[in-house]
C-alpha cells in the first residue's frame, strides 16, 4: 500500500491510498482523483521520504520537513470529520431507535416479519458479525445514547 499526498485546485491537501505509484498515476490520468471537501480534481504533490536505519532508535526528520501523515493538517481534517458526524446525525434522526433490540429487529425486517425501515440501535461486535453472516446489511455509527439515539 502506498500513501501519497494529494492536492486539489482549491488548495485542499489530503492523503490517498493506492496499491502502487502506477495505480495513483493511472487514476490521476483518468481524472478519478477528487478532493473529499470540494470534489474538484486533485493531483499528487511531493512527499518526503523517510528511511529507518538499522540503529536502535530511528532518526528524526529535519525540523523543516512535515511528515506525510500531518500534511493534511487540522484545517482539512476538521471539516471532513464534521461532515461525517453531520451525515451520521442525519441517518440517526431519520431512523427508528430500537436500542438493544437492534439485532432482533434487523432480522425481523430482513426476513419481512416487520415493515422495512431504517433503524438504529445497539449491538455487540459478535451480534453485528452474526447479522452480516446472515446477509443483513448494517453500518456501524458512532456510539449513540438516549431514547432518540443521539450521537455522544
N, C-alpha and C positions, 0 to 999 in steps of 0.2 A: 504494500500500500504506500502510495506517495502522497504527501500533503504539500500543496502549493498555495502560495499567497496569490489572491486574485483581486482585481480592482475593476470597478465599473466606470463608465464615462462620467458619472456624477461624483466620483472620488471615494465611494464606499469601498473599504477593503474587507476581505473575508477569506476564509480558507476553503479550499476544495480538495476532496479526497479522491484519488484516482488509482487505478490498477497500475499505471505506468505513466511516464512522461509522455509517451506516444499517445496514450488514451486522452490525456489532457489536451495535447496539441490537436488531436483529431476532433474532439468536442468543440474546441475553440474555432477550428477551421470551419465546422458546420454551423457555427452560430448558436451552439447549445448552452454556452456558459452565461447564466443570468444572475444578476445581483438579487439576493433574497430580500432586500429592502425596497428596491425600486423597479426591479425586473428589466433593467437596461443590460445590454450586452457587456460582458466582462472579459478581461484578458489577464494572462499570467504576468506577475511582476517579480522582480528578483527576490530570491530568498537566500538568507545567509545559511551557509553550510557549517555543520559542526562535526568534529571528529572526537570521539572519546579515545584517549590514549590508553596504553596498557598500564599506566600508573594506577595506584590505588585510589586516587581522587581525581576526577575529571577537572580539566582546566576550565575556567570561566571564559565566556566570550568577551571580547573587548567591550568596554563600557559604552561605546558609541554605536553598538550593533543591537538592534531589537530582535530578540528571539522570535522565530516564526509563530509560536503559539500566542504571543502577545501582539502580533501585527494588527489584528482587527481592533483591538483595544476596546475599552468600555463604550466609546461613542457608537460603535456598531453593535456590540453585544447587547446593550441595554434595550435598544428599540426592538431587536429581534425577540428577546425574552419577553418584552411587554406584549408583542403581537401574539406570541404563543399563549401567554396567560389569558389574553383577551379572547382568543379562539376557544380555549378550554372553558372559560366562564360562559361563553355563548352556548357551547354544547351542553353544559350543565344546566343552564337556565331553560333550555328548550327540551329538557328530558325529565322524565318522571323519576323522582328519587325513591329507590326501593330499599336503601340501607343494606343490611346484612342478608336480605333476601335476594340479592343480585344473582347469585348462581342459579337458584331455582327459577326465578322469574325469566332469566335469559333462556333457560331451557324451555320453559313454557311458551315463550314467544317463538323460539326456533322450531319447536315441534307443533306450532299453530294451535296451542291449547289456550293462548291468551292473545289479545289484539296486538298486532305489530305496532311498535312504537319505540322511541329512543328511551333508554333507561340509564340511570347512573346509580351506583351503589358501591358496596364494599365486597371484596373477595380476597382470599388469601392467594399467595402465589400458586399453591397447589390447586386450588379451585379454578384459578384462571387457566392453568395448564390443562386441566381436565376439560374445560369448556372449549379450548382451542382444539384439543384432540377430537372432540365431538363435532368439529366443523362450525362452531359458533364463533362468529367474528366479534372481537372486542378490542377496545383501545384503552390502554392504561392512561389515566389522567392524574394530575397532582392530587394529593390527599384532600378529601372533602370532609366537611363536618356539618352538623346541624340537620334539621329536618328537611331543609331545602337543598342540601348538598352544596354548600358554599366552599369556594377554594379557601384553604387555610393560608 
